[in-house]
Structures are given as structure tokens and as C-alpha cells.
Amino acid sequence: MTKLLFSVYAFCMLLAGCVMVPGPGAQEGAVPPRLLVKDNVKTWDNAGSFGPVPVALVDKGAATCATLNTPGVKYVATGYHSKARDIDGKPFAEGGYYCTRQ
């Protein structure tokens, strides 16, 4: 019985992790992500639209996400979309980064 409960628990944790943690995909999506305000916090409407950060933009992504850092929390760029949009729906001139807590 213990093995069965552990197996069910492990499966549920794996499933919850896949469902509850949105993030960048393997490539940029056709529909650009857009910033919006949800519960007084800026967030992206579709994290899955981000693709990987191009090698040439890793440093720029790191610098961009570092602006979110606090003494106890650091952020890293884990996604990029060349046509990401701001809160007003206008494209960012240099694309947008998906920042994740490190």
C-alpha cells in the first residue's frame, strides 16, 4: 500500500509541476506574448510563446532580468521572443525576455 501511495503522490507532483509552471517553449510562438497586470503584478499572458534565448542575446537577457533582482531573489532570462509586446500592445524594440527566479 505504501508503494502505491508513493507512486500516486510522485505522479501527482510530476503532473502538477508540468501544469502549474508555465515557461518558454522550444521555439518562438506565432502569437507574441504580451505584458499584462494581474493582481497588481506585471506578468506575461502566454509564457509558452517564448523560445530559448539566442546565444547572441544572453548577456542582454541577463542584464534585463537583473533589473528585477532583490537582495534575496535573483532572476535569469530563460526565454526570448523577438516580437514580445508591452502593456499597451506595442512591440518592444529589442524583443522581450521571460525572467525566472533562480
Secondary structure, DSSP 8 states (H G I E B T S, - for coil): -HHHHHHHHHHHHHHHHHHH-----SS--SS--BEEEETTEEEES-GGG-B---GGGHHHHHHHHHTT-BTTB-EEEEEEETT-B-TTS-B-TT-EEEEEE-
